[in-house]
């Protein structure tokens, strides 16, 4: 049976997953997509979950490991475990970061929607003025 050794490509899989998750959230959090409060709260919770996961991962890296438990499989298990723990920890009250992120996203979304509405109104006024001039 072939057991792959821990190579850089295997250990790079988990950071790629985390980076993909962050990129996806970053794209979803861009203002002006007319998101409702439920979507904004969900985004904020997901960002908080990622933050807590990074916190758990950093804390785990400070613990010394014996050679018996230091393998690619155990590292992957620990990372997946930490990810699930971060989701569970942030499901209810969380650490309070989601509330701050939500307020910021809501404020930004409101400002963007207001700016778009004002822009549309001024464009209509310009178009009607052009039509009047002929």
N, C-alpha and C positions, 0 to 999 in steps of 0.2 A: 504494500500500500504506500502510495506517495504522499508524504506530508510536506507541504511547502515550508520553506524556512521563512522567517520574518524578513521580508525584503521591503524596500522603500515603497514599492507600489502597493503592497498589502496594507502597510500602515498608513498610507496616504488616502485610503478609501474613506475612513471616518471623517477626516477633515474636509474632504470633498463633499460629503453628505451635509455636513454642517454649513459649509459655504453655500451650497445649493439652497439650503433652507433659508439662509440669510438673504441671498439674492432674490429669492421668490418673495419673501416678506418685504424687502426693500421696494420691489416693483409694486406690490399691492398697496404699500403705504404712501405712494406718491399722491399728492393732493390733486383735486379736480376730477376724481373718478366718481363723484356723487355717491359716496358710501354712506350707509345709514349708521346709526349708533351701534347697532348689534355687530356690524362688520368691524367698526373701529375698536370696539371692546375686544373682539376676538383677536384682532391684530395686536393690540396692546398685551393681551394675555400671552400670545405666542412669543412676542419679544421678551417678555419677562421670563418665560420658560427657557428661552435660549440663554438668557443671562444667568439664570440659576444653574443651568446645565454647565456653563463655562465655570461658574463658581465651584460646583461640585468636582468638576474635572481638575481644577487647579488644586483644590484641597486634597484630592486623591493622589496627585502627583507628589505631594510632600511625604507620603507614607512609604517607608522602605518596603520592598518586596523581597521575598525569598525566591531563589531560583525555581522552586517547585511551582509557584504560581505565576511566574513571569513568562507568559507565552502570548502569541497573537490571539488565540482563542479567549484567554482570560481577559486580555486587554479589550477585546471587542465586547465581551459580555459586560465588563464593568462600564464601558461607555454606554451601551444600550440600557443598562440598569440605571445609570445616572440620568440618562435622558428621560426614562419613564418616571423616575423619582422627581425630576424637575417638573414634569407635567402634573404629577399628583400634587406636589407642593404648591403649585400656582393655580390649581383648579378653583379653590375656594377664595380665600382671602389673599394669598400670595404674600409677597414681601412689600407690597405697596408701590412697586415700580410701575405696574400696569396702570394704576390710576393716574399717575403723572403722565405717562405716555399717552393714555387715552385723552386726557384734557388737552395735551399739546396737539395731537392729531385732529381732534374735533375743532380746536381753534383754527388750525391751519386749513382744514377742509372748509370751514365757514368763511374764512377770509378769501380763499380761492374761489369759492362759489359766488361770493359777493363781487369780486373783481371781474369774474366772467360775465355776470349779469350786467354790471356797469359797462363793460366793454361791448356787449351785445346791444345795449341801449344806445350807446354813442355811435356804433356802426350803423344802426338803423336811422339815426338822425342824420348822419353824413350821407347815407344813401338817399334819403328822402330829399335832402338839400340838393344833391346832384341831380335828381330827377326833376326838381322844380326849375333848375337852371337850364336843363335841357340838353 
